[in-house]
Amino acid sequence: MTPTPTLKPARELALNNGVRFPNESEDYRRARDALLAEEIELRRHIERVAQQRRDLPPGGVLPKDYGFEGEDGPVRFSDLFADKQTLAVYSYMFGPQRKRPCPMCTSLLSAWDGEAEDVAQRIALVVVARSPITRLLAFKKERGWRHLKLYSDVSGDYTRDYVSAQDADVPAFNVFTRQGGSLRHFWSGEMGVSTADPGQDPRGAPDLMPLWTILDSTPEGRGRDWYPELSYPGT
């Protein structure tokens, strides 16, 4: 086992930074260095959580090889892995009862479409929704997505087992593994309404949406009542 390196105190690393910007005050620099130390600690905590996630014991074996409808016809869950040993499945809020898909999910997936080819170098990534595949592909074309692979959970069996037992139109992010001939659940985002802090939307950590990561670095922040839309005037 590789020994864990001894880390320098975050405050010490922050003071070694040496970055200065034109006309900044001493008050600003002191506050910024203190914030930098917290950002270093956050980075370390994110890595500790990621390692703890990777160290999870084997999850449950899948009850069945679920069926889906893809762009080229019917597929089984096992087919979604392609040549990879890990499969990430995002459940998209675009059920048949919706006239249009969820804007939040759409914003997330629009960002992921640009990353999908990079992700595919290491794992398989697919998007599943309960609407018919023709409807999913029509919106994929409208949105200009090029790389995301969309599938319809026609029967709803997968959705009821790994998203909502009531087949509710809610989002989910699940990761599965294929090892020794077995398909197993590895991890799911389980942070939601019951685990939300006061005044905050229920969300995971780290946040999967690049949109929020960008806005969290600005004075305006993500706000409490602003959410993305499917389209904007003049665009």
GIRA-V83740 format. One record per backbone hydrogen bond with DSSP energy under -1.0 kcal/mol. CO is the residue of the C=O (numbers start at 1). NH is the residue of the N-H. If there is no record, write none. Layout:
CO,NH / CO,NH
This chain:
9,13 / 10,14 / 11,15 / 12,16 / 14,17 / 21,24 / 25,29 / 26,30 / 27,31 / 28,32 / 29,33 / 30,34 / 31,35 / 32,36 / 33,37 / 34,38 / 35,39 / 36,40 / 37,41 / 38,42 / 39,43 / 40,44 / 41,45 / 42,46 / 43,47 / 44,48 / 45,49 / 46,50 / 47,51 / 48,52 / 49,53 / 50,54 / 51,55 / 53,56 / 60,185 / 64,66 / 66,77 / 68,75 / 69,152 / 70,73 / 73,70 / 75,68 / 76,79 / 77,80 / 79,82 / 81,84 / 85,178 / 86,124 / 87,176 / 88,126 / 89,174 / 90,128 / 91,172 / 92,94 / 93,102 / 94,131 / 95,98 / 102,106 / 103,107 / 104,108 / 105,109 / 106,110 / 107,111 / 108,112 / 109,113 / 112,116 / 115,119 / 116,120 / 118,121 / 119,122 / 119,123 / 124,88 / 126,90 / 127,151 / 128,92 / 129,153 / 132,136 / 133,137 / 134,138 / 135,139 / 136,140 / 137,141 / 138,142 / 139,143 / 140,144 / 140,145 / 149,127 / 151,129 / 152,69 / 152,154 / 156,160 / 157,161 / 158,162 / 159,163 / 159,164 / 164,167 / 168,170 / 172,91 / 173,189 / 174,89 / 175,186 / 175,187 / 176,87 / 177,184 / 179,182 / 182,179 / 183,62 / 184,177 / 187,175 / 192,195 / 193,196 / 197,200 / 209,213 / 210,214 / 211,215 / 212,216 / 214,217 / 215,218 / 232,235
